């Protein structure tokens, strides 16, 4: 368990937030290739594709990190910092969230819809300002797990190889959406990889936010959401912020019904910046905990 490696990667990303996209694009291309060439209609083929696209590279990276760290400690440290820099993505997500907050504060609904759809192409943006505020908040809180805390958790549990397995499994799920069998397998793997970190993050939101509301919303509302892990994060995050998420969305001439989670207060555009601050407070909490454990080891 290292404190300084993720700190260095997060600091680097703070001053250099524009992470080069070429590595992620190459990985996505490889995962699409696996889908095209290993999809023979069986779940075993999906597991083989995931093993080649996520498990094997993660094992290689983990072994390489250990060997480098044993032979040249500084080189091993730099290797891990570089990899975490490319895996962390919440800095970019927070920029998108802040941009959407400004657009919604200025009532630029059309521009906000376009920005939200660019952020998540699979999302159907709502038609009005209130819907877009809630959706932006939901994307921000979900990104806290997939692009920041989940990576941190698996790095601290299983080293840089564990973080790589988590990130590559997410990439598999994203690139395999066109095939139900492969997507369901990747979705199930990601679900179990996120089960514990999602609950730790939800509890962290409660500690650094409104504890009572966060825990009440978690206990009473998380199970109503389709994805149980997302339900934990969104309900605890909404309660910690004292706002309402979920609810019906007005899309074109129809209405998309979703369960309501959180409190009764409708969030405002300023709530988006408050959610970003909540996420960083939760991460700082665990950096402090790991720092204390590191000090206690001496």
C-alpha positions in Angstrom: 0.0 0.0 0.0 1.6 3.3 -1.1 0.4 6.8 -0.3 2.9 8.7 -2.5 2.2 7.0 -5.8 -1.5 8.0 -6.1 -0.7 11.4 -4.6 2.0 12.0 -7.2 -0.4 10.8 -10.0 -3.2 13.0 -8.8 -0.9 16.0 -8.4 0.4 15.4 -11.9 -3.1 15.3 -13.3 -4.0 18.5 -11.4 -1.3 20.4 -13.3 -1.6 18.4 -16.5 -5.3 17.5 -16.7 -5.4 16.8 -20.4 -4.4 13.1 -20.4 -3.3 11.9 -23.9 -6.1 9.8 -25.4 -3.9 7.6 -27.6 -3.4 4.8 -25.0 -7.1 4.6 -24.2 -7.9 4.6 -27.9 -5.5 1.7 -28.6 -7.0 -0.3 -25.7 -10.5 0.3 -26.9 -9.5 -0.8 -30.4 -8.0 -4.0 -29.0 -11.1 -4.8 -27.0 -13.3 -4.3 -30.1 -10.9 -6.7 -31.9 -11.4 -9.3 -29.2 -15.2 -8.9 -29.5 -15.0 -9.4 -33.3 -12.6 -12.3 -33.2 -13.6 -14.3 -30.1 -17.3 -14.0 -30.1 -18.5 -17.5 -31.0 -21.8 -17.3 -29.1 -20.7 -18.8 -25.8 -20.1 -17.4 -22.4 -16.7 -19.2 -22.2 -15.6 -17.2 -25.3 -16.5 -14.0 -23.5 -14.5 -15.0 -20.4 -11.6 -15.9 -22.7 -11.8 -12.5 -24.3 -12.0 -10.7 -20.9 -9.0 -12.8 -19.7 -6.9 -11.7 -22.8 -8.2 -8.1 -22.7 -8.1 -7.4 -18.9 -6.8 -10.2 -16.7 -3.6 -11.1 -18.6 -2.4 -7.5 -19.1 -3.1 -6.7 -15.4 -1.0 -9.7 -14.3 1.8 -8.7 -16.6 1.7 -5.1 -15.3 1.6 -6.3 -11.7 4.6 -8.6 -12.2 6.5 -6.0 -14.1 5.9 -3.4 -11.3 7.2 -5.8 -8.7 10.3 -6.6 -10.7 11.0 -3.0 -11.4 10.4 -2.0 -7.8 12.8 -4.8 -6.6 15.6 -3.9 -9.0 15.2 -0.1 -9.2 12.8 1.2 -6.6 12.6 4.7 -8.1 11.9 3.3 -11.6 9.2 1.1 -10.2 7.7 4.1 -8.4 7.7 6.1 -11.6 6.2 3.2 -13.6 3.2 3.1 -11.2 2.7 6.9 -11.1 2.6 7.0 -14.9 0.0 4.1 -15.1 -2.2 5.7 -12.4 -2.0 9.0 -14.2 -3.6 7.4 -17.3 -6.2 5.5 -15.2 -7.4 8.4 -13.1 -10.1 10.3 -15.0 -12.1 12.3 -12.4 -10.2 15.5 -13.1 -11.5 15.5 -16.6 -15.0 14.6 -15.3 -15.0 17.5 -12.8 -14.1 19.9 -15.7 -17.1 18.6 -17.6 -19.3 18.9 -14.6 -18.1 22.5 -13.9 -18.7 23.4 -17.5 -22.2 22.0 -17.4 -22.8 23.9 -14.1 -21.9 27.2 -15.8 -24.1 26.5 -18.9 -27.1 25.6 -16.7 -26.6 28.7 -14.5 -26.7 30.7 -17.7 -29.9 28.8 -18.8 -28.1 27.6 -21.9 -30.2 24.4 -22.0 -29.4 23.4 -25.6 -25.7 23.7 -25.1 -25.9 21.8 -21.8 -27.8 18.9 -23.5 -25.1 18.7 -26.2 -22.3 18.8 -23.6 -24.0 16.1 -21.5 -24.5 13.8 -24.5 -20.8 14.4 -25.5 -19.8 13.3 -22.0 -21.9 10.2 -22.1 -23.0 9.3 -25.6 -25.3 6.5 -24.3 -27.3 8.9 -22.2 -30.6 10.4 -23.2 -30.5 14.0 -21.9 -33.6 15.6 -20.5 -35.4 18.5 -22.2 -35.4 21.0 -19.3 -32.9 22.5 -16.9 -34.0 20.6 -13.8 -33.6 17.3 -15.6 -30.2 18.2 -16.9 -29.0 19.3 -13.4 -30.0 16.0 -11.9 -28.4 14.0 -14.8 -25.2 15.9 -14.5 -25.1 15.3 -10.8 -25.7 11.6 -11.4 -22.9 11.4 -13.9 -20.5 13.2 -11.6 -21.1 10.9 -8.7 -20.9 7.8 -10.8 -17.6 9.0 -12.3 -16.3 9.4 -8.8 -16.3 5.6 -8.5 -15.3 4.5 -12.0 -12.6 7.0 -12.7 -11.2 7.7 -9.2 -12.1 5.8 -6.1 -12.4 2.4 -7.8 -8.9 2.8 -9.2 -7.6 3.9 -5.8 -9.3 1.1 -4.0 -7.9 -1.7 -6.2 -4.5 0.0 -6.3 -4.3 -0.2 -2.5 -5.7 -3.7 -2.3 -3.8 -5.4 -5.2 -1.2 -2.8 -6.4 -1.1 -1.3 -9.9 -2.1 -4.6 -11.4 -5.4 -4.6 -9.5 -6.0 -1.0 -10.6 -5.3 -2.0 -14.2 -7.7 -5.0 -14.0 -10.4 -2.7 -12.8 -9.8 -0.1 -15.5 -9.5 -2.6 -18.3 -12.7 -4.4 -17.2 -14.5 -1.1 -17.5 -13.1 -0.7 -21.0 -14.3 -4.1 -21.9 -17.8 -3.3 -20.7 -17.8 -0.1 -22.7 -16.6 -1.6 -25.9 -18.8 -4.7 -25.8 -22.2 -3.0 -25.5 -23.1 -4.2 -29.0 -23.2 -7.8 -27.9 -25.5 -8.9 -25.1 -23.5 -11.9 -24.0 -20.1 -10.3 -23.9 -21.6 -7.1 -22.3 -23.4 -9.0 -19.6 -20.2 -10.9 -18.7 -18.2 -7.7 -18.5 -21.0 -6.0 -16.6 -21.1 -8.7 -14.0 -17.3 -8.6 -13.5 -17.4 -4.8 -13.1 -20.3 -5.1 -10.7 -18.3 -7.4 -8.3 -15.2 -5.4 -8.7 -17.2 -2.3 -7.6 -19.3 -3.9 -4.9 -17.1 -3.1 -1.9 -15.6 0.2 -3.2 -19.1 1.5 -4.0 -20.2 0.9 -0.4 -17.0 2.4 1.1 -17.4 5.5 -1.2 -21.1 5.8 -0.1 -20.1 5.7 3.5 -17.4 8.2 2.8 -20.0 10.6 1.4 -21.9 10.3 4.6 -18.8 11.1 6.7 -17.9 14.2 4.8 -21.5 15.3 4.1 -24.8 15.1 5.9 -24.3 11.8 7.7 -27.9 11.2 8.9 -29.6 12.0 5.5 -27.0 10.0 3.6 -27.4 6.9 5.7 -31.2 7.1 5.7 -31.3 7.6 1.9 -28.9 4.7 1.4 -30.9 2.3 3.6 -34.3 3.2 2.2 -33.6 4.0 -1.5 -30.5 2.4 -2.8 -32.2 -0.9 -3.7 -34.8 0.9 -5.9 -32.1 1.8 -8.5 -31.5 -0.7 -11.3 -27.8 -1.0 -10.6 -27.3 -1.7 -6.9 -23.8 -0.2 -6.8 -24.9 3.0 -8.5 -27.9 3.1 -6.2 -25.6 3.1 -3.1 -23.5 5.9 -4.5 -26.3 8.1 -5.8 -28.6 7.7 -2.7 -25.7 8.3 -0.3 -24.4 11.2 -2.4 -27.8 12.8 -2.7 -28.5 12.5 1.0 -25.0 13.9 1.9 -25.7 16.9 -0.4 -29.3 17.2 0.8 -30.8 17.1 -2.7 -33.0 14.9 -4.8 -31.8 12.8 -7.7 -33.5 10.3 -10.0 -37.2 11.0 -10.8 -38.9 11.3 -14.1 -37.1 12.8 -17.1 -38.8 14.6 -20.0 -37.3 13.3 -23.2 -38.8 14.5 -26.5 -42.6 13.9 -26.3 -42.3 11.1 -23.7 -41.5 10.8 -20.0 -38.9 8.4 -18.6 -39.9 7.2 -15.1 -37.1 6.5 -12.6 -37.2 6.1 -8.8 -36.6 9.2 -6.8 -33.6 9.1 -4.4 -32.2 11.6 -1.9 -34.2 14.3 -0.1 -37.1 16.4 -1.4 -35.0 19.4 -2.4 -34.6 20.0 -6.1 -30.8 20.5 -6.9 -29.6 23.8 -8.5 -26.7 24.2 -10.9 -24.5 25.1 -7.9 -25.2 21.6 -6.5 -22.9 20.2 -9.3 -19.9 22.1 -7.9 -20.9 20.9 -4.4 -20.9 17.3 -5.6 -17.4 17.7 -7.1 -16.2 19.1 -3.8 -17.9 16.2 -1.9 -16.0 13.6 -4.0 -12.6 15.3 -3.4 -13.4 15.5 0.4 -14.1 11.7 0.4 -10.9 10.9 -1.5 -8.9 13.2 0.9 -10.4 11.3 3.8 -9.0 8.0 2.6 -5.7 9.5 1.6 -5.5 10.7 5.2 -6.5 7.3 6.5 -3.8 5.6 4.4 -1.3 8.2 5.5 -2.0 7.4 9.2 -1.6 3.7 8.5 1.7 4.4 6.8 2.9 6.5 9.7 1.8 3.7 12.1 3.9 1.2 10.3 7.1 3.0 11.4 
